[in-house]
Amino acid sequence: MGHRLEGRTALVTGGAGGIGQAIAALFADEGARVILADRDADALAAAVARLGGDRIVAATCDIADEAQVARLGDAIRAGGDALDILVNNAATREYHRLADADAASWQRILAVNVIGASLVTALALPWLRQSGRGAVVNVASTFGICGRAGMGQYDATKAAMVAATRVLAIEEARHGVRANAVCPGSVLTGFTLGRAAARGLSEAELKDRGFVPAPIARWGEPAEIAAPVLWLASDEASFITGAVLPVDGGVSASGTRVA
């Protein structure tokens, strides 16, 4: 257990599993009190039980619902009325080629990945400014940089998050708030495994397929995303804002075409 976040409070959205849960676990290990937000109440309760300890607090919230986002403020106030770190990790997906994407599917994904993240950020900013060392870390995607067929809506929303990160960094620097983005590549999460299982693939088969076109030819692990998120949230990155950090096994560097 370290002390890089000792005495700080962090809000992590999409925290019930995968990358979000790994971030929460690492933050708590480093001394932070973590408000774990997710729209799935059962999965959230299970995550809190798995993480254990008294540093994790659950807050059920669908960030696509403005009223529910407003109620996140109650969780912040109840925990000492302070917030030092925001991690925008919650996201949803749509699986259409752009030619086939209808308005309803665009509205669903924008409501969470762009509008929802923006609402949570706006809610958090007064506390982050008051902190004196506030940090926002947005979990975007390397595919918001390089793109791929069949996931254009998701990738477009992550490109928007990258742009918003840079703008937020410029706007909030005078308030002492830093904003950076981490851009994961293909990460082996419960969600990924669930989709593979629906196609009849086991975890071993998924790994053996080796379809992830990265120079480091394997899947990433949630902990490998959590570590740079921790670093960007900590004082070790105190002179870094507006950065967009690919954590993708080299996909974005190689210019590999993702079909």
N, C-alpha and C positions, 0 to 999 in steps of 0.2 A: 504493500500500500504506500502510495506517495502522498505528496502534499501540494501538488501544483495548483489545485483548485480549492484548497482549504478555506472554509468560511464563505464560499460563494454559493449562489443559487443559480441553477440552470433549468431552463425549460426545453424539453426535447419532444417534438411532435412526431407522430408515427412511431411511438416508442414501444409498442407491444411486441415487436419481434424483429428479427434480422438485424439490420444495421442500427436502427434506433435503440434496440435493447443493448447491443454491444456498446454503443456510445454511453448509454445510461450507466451500465456496469462499470465502465472505465472511469467515467466522471465521479461516480460514488467512491471508487477505490482511491481516487486522487483527492478526496475530501469534500466534494461538492454535495450539496443537497439538491436532489433532482426531482423536478415536477415532470412526470411522465404522462404525456397526453396521447390519446388514441381514440378513434371512434368505436372500436370494438371493445366493449366493456368486459366481456369474458376473457378475451386474450390479454387485456390490460391487467386484470386481476391476476391471471396466471403469471404474467411477466413480473409483477411486483412480488409475488410469492417466490418465484425462482430467484430473483435478485436478492431478496431478504434484506435484513438490516432496517435501520430507522432513517436512512438517508433518501429513500425513494417514496414519493407521494404520487398517487394516481389521480388523474383528472380526465374523465371521459369527455371527449370533444370531437365533433366532426367539424373540421376547419372550413368546410364548404358552407356551414351555417353561421351567419354573422352573429346571431344571438348566442350560440354556443361559444364562439370565440370570445365574446364579451365576458362570458362567465368564467373564462380562464383567469381573468383578472381577480376573481374571488379566491382562486387557489393561490395566486401570488400573494395577495394580501393576507391570507390565512397563514402563510408560511413565513411571516416576518416582514411583509410589504417591501421586499427587495428582490431584484433580479439582475444578475450580472452577465448571464450567457443565454443566448437563444440559438437553438439548433433547429432549423426548418428542414425536417426530414420526411414529413408526411407527403405521400404522393399516391396517385392512382394512375392507371394505364388504360389505353384503348389500343386495339389491335386491328387497324385498318390501313390500307394504302390511302394516300391522300385523295386519290381520285374517288374513293368510295366512302370517305368520311362525311357524315351528315352533321347538321347543325347540333342535334342533340348530343352526339358523342363529343363534339368540340366543347359544348357547354359543360358537360360532365367533367372533362379533364381540366379545363381552364378554371372551373370553380374550386378545385382543390390545389392544383399545382402552381397556379399563378395568383388567382384572387385570394384563395385561402391563406397561402403563405404570406401574401402582402398584408392581409388583415391581422394575422398573428404578429407580424413585425411591427405594424403600427400600434397594436396594443402594447407590445413590450417596450417600445422605445422610451417612454417616459421613465421607466425604471432603469433601463440600460444607461440613459443619460445621467441619471442620478448616481449610478454606480461609480462613475469616474474612470472605470476601465471596462466598460461594456463591450461585449463581443457578440457578433452575429456570425454563425457559420451555416451557410446554405448547402444542403446536400443536393447538388445538381446531377449532372451525368456527363461522362465523356462523349456520349452520343448527342448531347446538346452542342458539341463542338464539331464532331465529324459526321454525324447522321448515319442512318441505315434505312433500308427499305422495310416497309411494313410497320414501322413504329414512329411515323412522322409526327403524329400528334404529341406523343410523349416527348420526343426529342425537341420539338418546337417549344414546348413548355419549359424544358430544361434550358434551352437557349435563352428564353426569356428570363429565367432565374439568374443565369450568368450575367446578363445585361443589368438586371435589377441589383445584383450584388455590387457591381462597379459603381452604379449611380448612388446606391446607399452609402458606399464608402466615401464618396465625394461629399454628399450632403451631410453626413453625420460626423465627419472628422472634427468639426469645430465643437461638437458636443462630447468628444472623447469616446465615441463609439466606433469600433472597427467592424468591417464587414468583409468576409472572405467566403469563397466557395470551394468545396471539395467535389471533384467530378469522378465518381466511381465508374469503372468499367463493368464487366460482367461479374457479379458477386453471387456466391452460392448461399442463398438464404432459404428459409422455409418456404417462402413464396415461390422461389425458383424450383425447388424440389417438388412442390405441389403441382406446378404446371407440368413438370416433366412426368410425374406420376400419372397425370391425366392423359398423357400421350403414351403411357405404358413403359416409361423409362425409369430404371432405378437410379440411385445416386451414382453407383459405380459406372453404369452405362452412360449416364450423362457426362461424367468426367472422361470416360474413354472415347466419347465421340470427338472430343477435342475441337469443337467447332468454333471456339472463341479465338478469333484471329489476333492474338497478342504475341509480341516477342517473348514475353514470359508466358509460356504456353500452358496456362492453367487458369482455373477460376480463382477469383479473389475470395477472401474470407471476410466476414463482417468486422472482425477485430482489426483487419488491415485497413479498413476505412475509419474505424473509430480512433485509431492512433493519430492520424493527421488532423482529425477534427479536434481532438484534445489539444494538440500542439497549437493549432490556430486560435483556440479559445483561451490559451494560457498566456502568461506574461512573457514566455519565451518568444512569442510572435508579436510583441508589443509595437514593433515598427512596421508591421505588415498589415496593409488594408487594401482592398480592391483586388486581391490576388485570386486567381482561379487555378487550382491545383489538380491536375489530372492524377488519379490513383487508379490506373487502368491496365497495368502490365505492359504499357508501351503502345497501346492502340492509337492514341492521338499523335504520338511521335512518329509512328511508322507510316501513317497515311494509308493504313490497310482499309480496303473496301469491305464494308460490312453489309452483306446481302440479306 
